Amino acid sequence: MNQPLGLHKVELQKAKNSIKKSYERRRDEFVKRYAAAEKIQRAFRKSRMTNERFTKLLYRNNNSTKHQLRKMNSHTIKVVGKGATYENAVEKIWKKRHTNAAATPAVTTIQKMFRGYKTRNINTRIDFIRSLSRDKRLEYYAAVLYRLETRVQDVLNSRYPSGGSLDPLNAVTSIIGVCHYRPRPHRIVQNVTNVRKNLQLLKKKTPRAYLQGFRKQLAYVARAYTKMTPFDRKAYRDRLHSELSGRPCLENMMDSLVKALVKPEFVWLGKAKNFQNNPMMPNNVRYVGFGPNLGGRRGLINTAVTTWTQSKNRPANWNSKNVNARKQVFWNMIKNLPLAMVNNGTIINGRPQLYNANGVKFKKSQLANTLEYV
């Protein structure tokens, strides 16, 4: 005989309650066991004396607690044996760390490479900054360079949307120094047409690439400064002070560092009267025109190269540089000089860097190749 429907519902509810209570009981037991295990593990990790911890405590100038001293004594007995001193334990730990013959070549190679990199780059930049800081006229700029050397990661960590609250421009300005950085726009390109239309915007540098470019400029100048005689260093600081006066922004400061390597002894027509009345047009032959192509007029870069060649003024190790390095040196000297030019149909006071990004037109020209024989 079948049971009434109501009785089935009562039994079903009892079964559900029983299963629920059983689950809750097992859950509570698991939590208690896990809490106990976690407590034991935490206490063990805190109290465990490792070789690294032992070595650090040993050189704390006797500031260890009694509990730590007992642990150190116990660890000494474990490592060396009864009757041994802390120094015996440290010596054995040191030998054990350096007895892996298979790993030693790789470790020493890595250490050697880093020491070489540190000597050639990091130490060179720091020494250059210290030399500038000892000159009272350049203290402000030395402080900015030191922040550029040591706080780039702070900028990257503090900017939005990488986890910080600052936008890229404010991050660079507040942490390192005043600049004119233009952040890359937050723009999603949907198709090929938009890619072509927005290519110049999308090519803008990220904060990391922007600051890394300045670091490379600093390294270049620091290496050149290291090779100078004391007399040449004094002359360089004098030129740098003249260049930097009233130019506190980061871009101008870094350009001045490079420009001051060579005393500017060339004629620059970029803002002369004829250029203001007839400014530089896109792909104008007067920019890198050479020889008969100029049509009887003086070319902008041609005049600069010719007059600089006549001055006999050369940077350090000029004769040992190949033609590409010479092109880069000369481009660094002229890329931010004033230039009357047409940009998007408007006459502006620009600079060669805007007219010719990265100096590609200049470096590929016949005129630039003549620097090989200067």
N, C-alpha and C positions, 0 to 999 in steps of 0.2 A: 504494500500500500504506500502510495506516494505521500511524502511529508508536505504540509502546507507551505506555501511560498514564503510566508513571513518567517518561518523557522529557518529556511535557507538563508535569508538575509542576516539573521542574528548570528548564525554560525560563521558566515562569511566575514562579518565585522569582527568577530572574536579572533578569527585567523589573522586578519589584517593587523589588529592590535598586538597580537602575539609576535608577529614578524617585526613590527615597528619597535617594540620593546627590545627584542633580541638584537636588532640592528643598533639601537641606541646604546645598549650595554656593551656590545663589541666595539663600538666607536669610542666610548668613554675609556675602555680598557686600553685601546690603541693609543689614544691621546696621552694617557698617563704613562704608558711605557715609552712613548716617543719623548715626552717631556723629561722623563728620567734619563733616557739615553742622551738627549741633547745637553742636559746639565752635566752629565759625566764627561761627555766629549769636550765641552767648553772648559771645564775644570782641568781636564788633561792637557788640552792645548795650551792653556795659560800657565800651567805648572811645568810643562815639559822643557827640559834643558837641552837645546840643540847646540851643535858646534858653533853656529853663527851667533846664537844668543850668548853662549859662554864667552866668545871672543869679545863681543861688544861690552859685556859686563866687566870684563877684566880691565878694560881701558877707560873705565868711568871714574878714575881717580879715587877709588875707595869709597864711592857713594852708594854702594850696594847695601841692601837691607840684610838683616841676619838670615831671613828665610832664603834670599838669593845666594848668600854665602854658603849655606848648607847645601843648596842645589849644586853650586859650583864644586864644592868638595866631593859630592857624590859623583858628579860628572867626571871629575879628574880621576877618581878611582876606577870609573867605568872605562875611560879611555886609555889610561896608562897603567894603573894599578896602585896599590897602597904604598904610601911613603913618597909619592911623586908630588911635584909642585905644579902650580898653575902653568909656569913656563914650559915644563915638560909636556903638559897637555897641549899647549898651543903649538909647540914644535912638532908634535906628532900629527896634529890636525893639519898643519901646514904641509908636511910631507905627504900626507894622504891625499891632499887636494892636488898635488903636483906630481903624483906617480903614475897618472894615466898617460902612458906613452903615446897612445893612439890619438888622444885629444889634444895633446900639447902643441903639435905643429899648427893645428887649426886655430887654437886660442892665441898663440903667439903671432900668427899672421894677422888675425883680426886686430890685435892690440897694436901691432906695428903699423897697420894701415891707418888706424884711428889716430895714433900719435903723429904720423906724417900729415894727415889731414888737419889736425889741431894746430900743428906747428905752421903749416903753410897758409891756413885760412883763419881759424879762430884767433890764435895768438896774434897774427898779423893785424887783424882788424882791431882787436883790443888795444894793442900797442899804438896804433895810429890814433885811436880815440883818446888815449891817455896823453899822447903828445899834444893833441889839439887842446885838451882840457888844461894843460899847463900854461897855455897862452891865454891871458885874461880876456883878450879880444874875442876869443872863440869859445868861451865856456858854454854859452847857451847852445851853440850848435853841437858841441861835444856831448852835451846831455841828451839832445835829441837823437844823435847817432847811437848813443849807448842804449836808449830805449828801443831803437830800431834793431839793434843787435840782440837784445835780450827779451823783448816783450811782444814779438810777433804772434806767438801762440796765445797770449792773453787777448789780443785783438780778435783772433779767430774764435776763441771760446766765448767772447762777450757779445758777439754780434747776433742779431736776429736774421734768419730763423734757425741758426745752428744751436739754439739752446739758451742764448743770452737775450738781453732786452734792447741792445743797441743796434741801430742800423749801421751798415758798413762805414759810411762817412764819419758818423759820430764816434764809432769805435776807434778808427785810426786817429782822428783828431784829438780825442780825449786821452788816449793811452800813449800815443807816440808823439804826434805834433800836428800843427795846422797843415792841411793839404787840400787839394781840389779834386779828390777822387770822385768819379762818377760811377755809381754802382751799376752793375749789369741789370737791365730791366727784367721784371718778373713777367715774361711774355711767353705764351705757349704758341708755337708755330704749328699750324694745322696742315699746311700743304706746301708744295714746292714753290708756288707763287709767293706765299708769305715769307718763305725762307729767303728768297732773292730780295724781296723788298726790305727785309729787316736784317740783312746780313751784317751791316756795319754795327747795328746795335748789339747783335748777338756776339760780335767779336770783342766786345768790351771785356777787360780783364776782371777776374775775380779778385777779392781782397788778397788771397794767398799769392796769386801771380803778380799782383800789383806791388806788394811789399817784397816779394822775392826778387823782382827786377831791381829794386833799390839796394837790396843786400848784395847783389852781384856787382852793382856799380861801386858800392863801398869796398868790396873785396878787390876790385880792379885798382881803385885809387890807393888802397892800403899797400898792395904789393908794389906799386910804383913808388910810393913814398918810402918804403923800406930800403929801396935801392939807391936813394938819394944821399948825397953827402950832407953833413950838418949845414953847410952854407946854402945848398940848394933847398933843404927843408925850410930854412928861415925865409928864403925867397918865395917858396910855395905858400907859406902861411901868410906872408904879406899880400900876395896876389889873391889868396882866398878871402882875406879880410876885406879887400877892396871889392871883390865880387859879391860877397854876402851882405854887405851893408844895406839894410833896408829890405832884405829878401828872406823873410823868416819861414816861408812855406816849404814843405818837404820837397816838392818837385824842383823848385829853384835852388834849394840847398844842394841836392844831389847833382844837378847839372853843373853848379858852380864848382863842386869838388872835382869833377872831371875836367872842366874847362880850365881851372887854375893849374892843371898839370903843365900846360903850355901857355906861355905868355902870348896873349892875342896880338899878333903882329901881322894882320892881314886886313885888306880893305873889304868892307861889307856894304853892298849897295842896296840891301833889302828895304831900307826906308829912305833912300835918296829920293830927290824930287821927281826924277823921271819914273821911278817905280810907284810913287804915290799917284802921279797923274795917269800912269798907264800900268796898273797893277798886274801882278803875275796871274796869267790865265792858266787853266788846267792844261797840262802837257805843253806849256809854252817852251819854245826852243831856248829862250834866254836862261832857263833854269840850269841845264847841264849842257847847253850848246857848246860846240867845240869847233874852232877854226872857221872856215867859210860859212858854216851853217848859221852864224850869228847875224849875217847880213849887215856887217859894219857896226853893229852895236856891241857893247860890252856885256858879257854874260855874268850872271850872278855868281855861280860857283867857280866859273873860269877865273874871274877876277880874284876871288878869295884864294884859290889854289896858287895862282901865279904870284900874287903878292906875298903869300906865306912862304913860297919856295924861295923868293928873293931875300926874305928876312934871315934865312939860315937858322931859324929857331926850330929845334927838334926836341921831342920828348925823350925821356930816358929809354935806352935800348932801341932806338928807332931803327938802327941799321940791322938789328937782329930780327926785326918783325917782317913777316911775309906781307904780300900786297893786301890780303884780306884784312889783316890786323891793322895795317896802315889806313885802309878805308874806314874802318870802325873808329879809329882814333880821330880822324878828321871829321867824321860825321858827328861824333860826340861833341866836338867843338862848335859846330854850326847849327845843330838841329833845333836849338831853342832861341836863336837870334831873331830879332824882329824882322817881319816880312810883310809888306803890303801885298795882299792877294785877294783873289775873287773866290768866294766860297758860297755855293748855292745862289749865285747871281748877285751877291752882296759883297762890297769891298770891305775887308776887315784888316785889322792889324794882327796878322797871324804869325806863324813860325814855320820853318821848313818841315818840322815833324808833322804838321797838319797838312801841308802841301804834298808831302811824300812820306807816307808812313814807313817807319823803320829804315828810311834812306834807300829803298830798293832801287829807285830810278837812278840815284846818284851812284850807288855801288856797281851797277851794271853798265855804267856809261864808259865811253872811251876816255873821258876826262879823268875819271877815278883811277883808271889803269895807269895813268902817268905817275901816280904816287909811288909806283914801284921803282922809279928812277930818280926820285927826289932825294 
